Amino acid sequence: MDNYHYAVRMMQLTNENFKYWIMRIQLITFFIIAVLSQLSAASGYAQHVTIRVQKQSLEIVLKEIKKQSGYDLLYNPSVLSRNAEPVTMATSDGELKAVLDEIFQEQLHLEYVINKDIIVVRLKEMLSKTKALEPEQQQPIRGRVTNEKGEALVGASVYVLDAEGRRTTAQTKTDEEGYFELPQEQVGTKLEVAYLGYTAQKLLARSDMGLISLKPFSAEVDEVEVVSTGYQKISKERIVGSVDVLDQKLIDRSVSSNILSRINGLTTGLQLPKINSNEGGNQPEFTIRGKSTLFANAEPLIIVDGFPYDGGLSSLNPADIASISILKDGAAASIWGARSGNGVVVISTKQGSKDRLSLSAEVIQSIADKPDLYYSKSISSSDFIDVEKFLYEKGAYNARLKTGYQPVSPVVEILDKMSKGQLSDEVGNEIIDAYRLKDSRIQRLKYFYQIPLEQQYNLAISRPFKDGSFYISGGLNRQDQATKYSKNERKTLLMKYDQRFLNDRLNFFFQTNLTDTRTQSAQNSPSMYPYEELVSADGSPVPVTGSMRNSYVDTVGNGNLLDWHYNPLTDLGKGMSTSLLFNLRLNGGIDAKIFPFLTASVKYQYTKSMGDDLMRYADDSYYVRNLVNTYTRYDNATGKYVQQIPVGENLTINHLRGTSYLWRGQLALDKRINKDHHITALMAMELSDAKSEVDKKQLFGYDSSTATSATIDHINALPRIYGGSQVINDGNYQGWHVDRYRSYLLNAAYSYKSIYDVYGSIRRDESNLFGVATNQKGVPLWSVGGAYNAKQGLFNTVKWLSELRVRSSYGVQGNVDKTMSAWLTARYENFKNSYQNIFATIVNPPNPSLRWEKTKVINIGLDFGVLDQRVVMHIDRYWKNGKDLIGNGEIAPQTGLTQFRGNVADTQIEGFDLSVTSKNLVGRFQWQSVFNFSKAKDKVVRYLIKQANNFSYMATNYLNPYEGFPQTALFSFPYAGLDNEGNPIGYLDGVESKDYSAILNSKDMWNMKYHGPRIPPFFGSFRNNFSYGRFYASFNTMFQFGGYFRRLSLSNTALYSATTTGASIYDYDKRWQQPGDEALTNVPGLIYPANSARSNLFAYSDVLVEKSDVIRLQDIQIGARILDHTKWIKSLDMTFVVDNAAILWRANPFGLDPAVFQSSFPTPRQFSLRIRTTF
């Protein structure tokens, strides 16, 4: 079976490159064919225009349509001036005829016709005959309501409005054909025609209302008009805080299966910090306006369809998302209280269609390059062999060679045989010289890595029915990762149902969301010497250096042990890490309209998650063979070898279980008084309970056929075959966690004439984690804000100014650290102490004064638009002050502890967000640019614990950050270069010094140099969108400035270690080698034995600190709409996308990607093809 498996694998490897190029050719050919077919059909497509105006003259709107469409205009200016009504509408990329129909629906006395390429505007036929406006005959009011496709809207409401524009009790609904009728006495009044999910229209009542076409809310209109906070939807014109909204069109711009990758670079303030975990500490997956905590939860709060979501953004299917609101300041985010300190991301999923049965399908195929193993320019095989020969001569390997079993490299084995006369110098040197020409990366790339492939399949069905709708969508995502046998799979199912009763006074909704993910990762990264190979010249697998010396495993046990050689190729896939996660979300609720202006709601969510993390090593894997052989002992009585750990699979199983529920009751007020006053308010109460359990077990000698495992002695130390003994930890662990919250919320907003807006909110959260006394368990969080619309007020007569609004807010947000408790907590360890007793470790000492973390945020914003929003700018200036943050503090040693964690730290973040959108070209060829630029500069303003010395601040600043500097501050030692013997020279108290230990252990901050933060404080993007007819293209350029990173270079200590394999050894060829080189290089010469303090001075010197400034072309998108509004197909789009396209510029001169740690490799370029259709 093994030989067959190996033969099949070899065939796959042989055809791999061929398949790779075939797939690329197929993608490119498919795209070219689609483009050519589009070119041949382009002339037959309808014109599209974009119009966004408010009470604009008809003549100006028609001229804009002429400019965009290329059609000519024919009209009588005097007729237009006497009879035209002002135009208010907002539509993007709408069909010319549909846009004109909507415009002239509001024109009582004018109509249009299109004659070839000419738009003719004239008086309606009846009026043109009489040349005057006659009173309408007293007949009943009749009309028909349809959608934009001309399909009847059954049950649409037609309201009669009073003189102040408010709905009266006089109303009716459309019948099964969309027709309605009102009494003749209502002629001359104002009517409002409304249908859920559509934009309402207000019309003057007349006998023959004709055809009234309603347009559905589109994602783009929602972006302009409505912001979702998770509790309520608010008109964006009334928002006093800082909120960004990403609509469906913007989210769908990318094809990534991860929503976070899709929105990266599309908004201000949001940043994906890339930092080495060994130097960064508690870094979240993404931040909103910087990190507002030190050790507590650093992730922004995720809200999905109005409820908190803890499943992670990677488990969400981007195809299900309709819009994303990012709440960035106190007024916007504090509505979520004690979990909002890091910002809030509110996600709204798609809803069912209100007008017609629809089906949409999407297929995305992606392919990427193999990783670049040569990105890490480490030491060559020949140079490494020279180092090994030098170390052998110095006796560096003597201790390992003396034991007989500790591993050494093949070259050291040969050198040892040559020194003992077991191998001639001529033969030995010939073998060594052959090793110099080999590079393990060639075979590692061939046998361990593959072409990454990804497939995404999404299908959605929406079905409307009377007073309700149903929506169901399913998604499948499969990824073959770059390492072989590593893959991901995600399955999602979303179902939504809503039903309205009692003339829309009662609304019931229910939602089910299922997510099933599987992640499989093969342990395919063996530590190999740079010249070792996986296969011989004839293609047969060969062993490499494992955990035991090869000459030792050849003879130990006299053939009574398992094969102890390590062959990575035959071991491929026998060590597998698998993670399974199933998540179920059920939520629903009832909205009851008590009065037209007052709605009561009850909502509930239940979640259940089940996860299993499995680390499996097959019974014939090297891991198991090494474990069994290590603990095999020789029984002198019987003369036999006894396996203390039997042969079988080795499994580590981690069961994760979680359940939670949340109840919410709320009252929402939305009241207009006359035309000048608008009041909204919300009052809510929440109860939530979340429980999580962890059960971890390790099984030895597992037999899958009988589901049994062996019993191992985990108490006593087991003897090892090569000497000594060791206790084998059982690896078992059980734990559980309970979070309970009770929250109260009240907010209110008032608007006067759409000019002045004020807002206030207050929330109190109570938790079982904080406070010993009842009055200490809760924390009040609040915010206030206001806005002034100068365009509607002081500058309402300035025609070129389309928007001018000033906003300001102040709010207090909260954050929690779930690892903390006010009570004394301890954990029992799963092993015995030196006295052979079970013991417990204190996790938290008692801290009755433990408090919530708080973040106080001031935000001042300006919204500015000119030339009918041709140029729009949004700018926000903010200050975030973190108070009572969790940090380390000193405690009296007699308590048994030297430090404790409590509310002992403060931080500060100041910055701004700038977004500028410009429509550079309009018409058939359109060009839009979006420039986003953000600053988020942080500082630790209070911290009680000081580190032991300067070197600690350089290596582990994140453990106890330096007060007065950023959390990720990068420090270094000032470097004076090399002396004439190749020794590094530093500074101590301003004087050149080679007292390395004194320099490292100095506590004087003036003996180290501060460069800046590791996370760049300045970042942004520049996006350009183009369209011509049915073709569209876009590219996004991202940039970051002001950050720093530490480059790796030659480490004398690491290189001269007897266990080094040559990995992560850089700049060997740049080292000092002879007097005079000190003028050419900063890399110290090598000494033996190595001095770790000397090595660390250079490793943490300022000459190895580089700027992380970079400008990268993040993605390129080119696509076309192949079909549009045919008989059966509503739309068919094809898009070609390139992700991680290129780095356009970087500040460091070494070609390093600052987003990738030097010993790793950059994310490969990815090519994707998306086909999406709607029926």
C-alpha positions, 0 to 999 in steps of 0.5 A: 500500500505504501509503495502504491501511495508513493507511486501515485504521489510521484505521478502527481508531482510530475504533472504538477507544473503542467496542470498549473500552466493549463489552469492559467491558460484556461483562465486567461482564454475564458476571460478573453473569449468573454471580452470578445463576445462583449465587444461584439454585443456592446453596441446593443446595450442600453445606456446607463447614467448616475443621477444624485440630486435634491430639488434640482431643476429639470433642465440641469438634470437633463443636461447631466443626462445628455453629458453622461449618455451622449444623447441629444436634447430637444425642448422648449426652454420657456415650456420647461421653465413654466411647467417643470417640477424640481427633481429629487432622486438618487440612482447609480448606473441606472438604465436611461429609460428607467431613470427618465421614467422616474424623473417624469413620473413627478412631472405633472405637465411634461412627458418625453419620447426618445427618437433615435438618439434624441430625447424630446421633452414636450407638454403632455398630449392632453395639455398640448392640445388645450395649451392650458391647464384645465381643472381635472374632472371629478372622477375617482382616483385610480392608478397602478403600482409596479416595481421597476420591471413593471410587475404589480406590487400586491398590497402596496399602501397608498396614504392620503397626506395632510397639509403638513405631509403626515399620513391621515387615516384615509388609505388603501392598498393595491389589489392582486394586479397592483391597482388601487382606487380612492374617492374623488374628493381626495383629488388635489391632495398629496398621496404617499405610495409605499411598499416595504423594501422600496423607496416611497413616492409622494405624488399629487392626487389626480383622477388618472394616476397612471403607472406608479413605478417604485424602486427597491432600496439598493445597497448603494442608496442604503449607504447614502441614507441609512446607517445600522448601529445594530440596534436601529437604523439611522439616517446618515444625515443625522449621525453625529459620530464617525461611521463608515458604511461599506455597501454590497457593491464595495464588499463584492469588489474583492473575491477573497473568502475572508471578509476581513481581506475584502474590506482591507483598504476600503475605509479609514481607520481600519488596519491589519497590524503585521508584526512579529508575535515575539515582539508585539504581544497582544495583537488583534487580527485588526484594529479600528483607530489603534489598539485601546488596551494592553492585555485585555481583549483587543479585538473589535466587537462584531455585530451580525444582524443586531446581535454580538457575534464571537465566531470570527470574521473568517467563518462568515460567508462574504456572499451573504453580507449586504452591508457593513457599518464601522462605528469608530467613535464614542457616540457611535460605538458606546451604544454597545457599552462594555465591549465597544472599546476597540470599535464596533463592526456591524454586519447586515446580511442579505434580505429576501426580495419584496417583488419577485422570485429571484435566484443568484449563483456565483462561482469563483476559481482562484490560483496562486503561485507557490511560496518563494522559499528564496525570499529568505536569503540565508547562508549557502550550503558551501558557507555552512559547511565551512562553518561546520568544519571550523566548529569541528576543529574547535571541538564544538561537537565533541560533547554531542559526539561523545554521547553517541546518540545526539544528532549531528549533521551528515558533514560532521559525521563525515568529519568524525569518520575522517578524524578516526581513520574510518574514511579517507580524506580524499573520499570524505572531502569528495563527499563534502564537496558534493554537498556544497552544490546542493540546496535543500530548498529545491526538493522541499519546494517540489515535494512539500509545496503545491500550487494553492487552489481555491473554489467558492460556490454560492447560491441564493434564492429569494421568494416574496409572498403576501406581506412577507418574504423568504431567503435562503443561501448556501455557500461552499469554500474549498482551499488547497493550501501551499503545503501539501495535505493542508486544506480548508473547507467552509460550508454555510447556510443562511435562512431568513423568514419575515411576515407582516400582519395587521397592515404592517403593524406587526412584524415577525422575523426568524433567522437560522445560520449554520457554519461548518468549517474544517481546517487540515494542516499537515506537519510538513516542515522538517528541520533540514540542513541546507544541503540535505535532500529528500530523494536520491539521484534515482528518485528513491526517498532518503532519510535526513537527520532526525532527533537521533544520530543516524549512526546510532539508530543504525545499530541500537537495539540490534534490530529489535526496535522500530525503524528510527530513521527519519524520511520526511517524504514517506512521513508526508501526511502522517502527522495531521492537525485537524480542526472542526467547528460547527456553529449554529445561530438562531435568532428572531423577534417581533416588532409591534407598532403601538403607534405610528411613531412607537415600536416595541420589539422583543428579540432573542438569539441562541448560539451553539458551537461545537469544536474539535481540535485533533492532532493525529500521528499515524502508528507508523509515523516518525513521531510515534516510532521515535516516542516508542523507541525512546521509551523502550527498555531492555529487560535483563531478566528476559533479555528482551526489549520492552515497549513502555509505550505501545505502538499505535496512533498518538492522538491529542483531542481538544473538545470545545463546547459553547452555548449562549443566549441573549434576550432583548426588549426595546422601545423605539420612538421615531416622531416628526412634529411639523416639518421642523422637528424630528425626535428618535429615541431607543430604550432597551434591556438585555440579558445574556448568558454564555458558557464554554467548556474545554476538555483536552485528552491525549491518547497513546497507542490508540487503535482506531478499529477498536477505539481503545488506547493504552494505559501509560504511567504518568506518575513515575519517570520512565527510563529512556533507552539512551539513558536517563528518565522522564515523566510523560505528561498525560496532556489532560485538561478540563476547564469551563467559563461562564459570562453573564451580562445584564445591560440597560440602554437609553439613547435619544436624538433630536433634529431641527429643520435638518440643520441642528442635530443633538444626540445622547446615550447612556448604558449600564453593563453588569457582569459576573466577572467584575466587582465583589459587591453588587454596586461594583458589578456595573459600569455606566457608559455614555456619550453625547454629540451634536452636528450642524448642517451649514448647507441647509442653514447658513450656506443654503444659497451657495449653489456650488456647495452641495454638502457642509456639515460639522460634527462633534461627539464625546463618549466613554466606551468599555472593555473587558478582560475575561481572564481577570476576576475580582475573586481569588482564582486558582488552577490545579495542575495536572502533574505533581510537584517535587514533593509528589503532591498535587498542587494549585497555581494562583491565577488571580489574587483577590482584587475587590477594586477590579474595574472595567477598562474605559476609553474616553473618545473625543471626535470632531468631524467635517463633511464637505461636498461641492459641485453636486457631490462631484468632490466629497471629503470627510475628515475626523480628528479624534483623541482616545484616552484609555483609563484604568487599563489592565496592567502589571503592578507591584505588590508586597512580597509577603503576599506570596506574589511579586506582581499582580494584574489590575487597573494600573495603566493609561494610554492615549491615541490621537489621530485623524481620518481623511477620505476624499472621493472625486468623480473625475469623469462622467458620461459613457466613460466614468472615472472615480477616485477614492483616497483614504488616509489615517493617522493613529498614534498611540502612547502609554501615559501611565504604567507602574512596572519598569523592566529590569534593563534596557535589553528587556525593553528591546526584546520584550517591551510588550510584557511591560511597555515603557511609559511615555512611548507607543505600545509597540515601541522599537528601541535599539542600541546606538552603534559605533561600528567595528574596531580593527578586529571586527568587534562591535562597538556600542555606547555607554553613557555617551562614550564608545564602549565594548563592555557588552554586558554593561550596555545590555544591563544599563537602566538608563534610557539615554543608552538606547535609541527610540525609532518609532512604533512597529505598527505604522501610525500613518496608513491608507489607500488610493482606489480608482474605479473605471467604467465604460458601457458594460466594462469596468476596472478597478485597482487599489493601492495601499500604503503605510508610513512611520513604522519600523522593523528589526532586520535579522542579520548574522548572529555569532551565537546562533551560527556557532551553536552545535544544534544549528541547522543553518536556518535564519542565518543571514549576512554571512558573506558580509561579515568582517573577515580581515583588518580594513573590512570595518570600513566596508561593513557593520557585520561583526567578525566571528569569534569562538566561543561566541559571546551572547552579549556581544551578539545581542549588541549587534542584533539589537543595534540601530543599524538593523532597524529599517523603516516599514514604509511601503506602497503596494498595488493590492489588487487589480480588477477587470470585468464586464457585464455579459448579459443584462435584463434578458428574458431569463437572465437578469444579469451575468457578470465576469470578473478577473482579479489579481490579489497581492499584485506587486510592491511598488515602492519600499523604504528599506534597501534590502527588498524585504516586505515589512508585512512578513517576518524575515524568516517566513515568505510573502503571500504569493500573488493570486489570480481569480475568475468570478462568474456571477449571474442573477435570474 
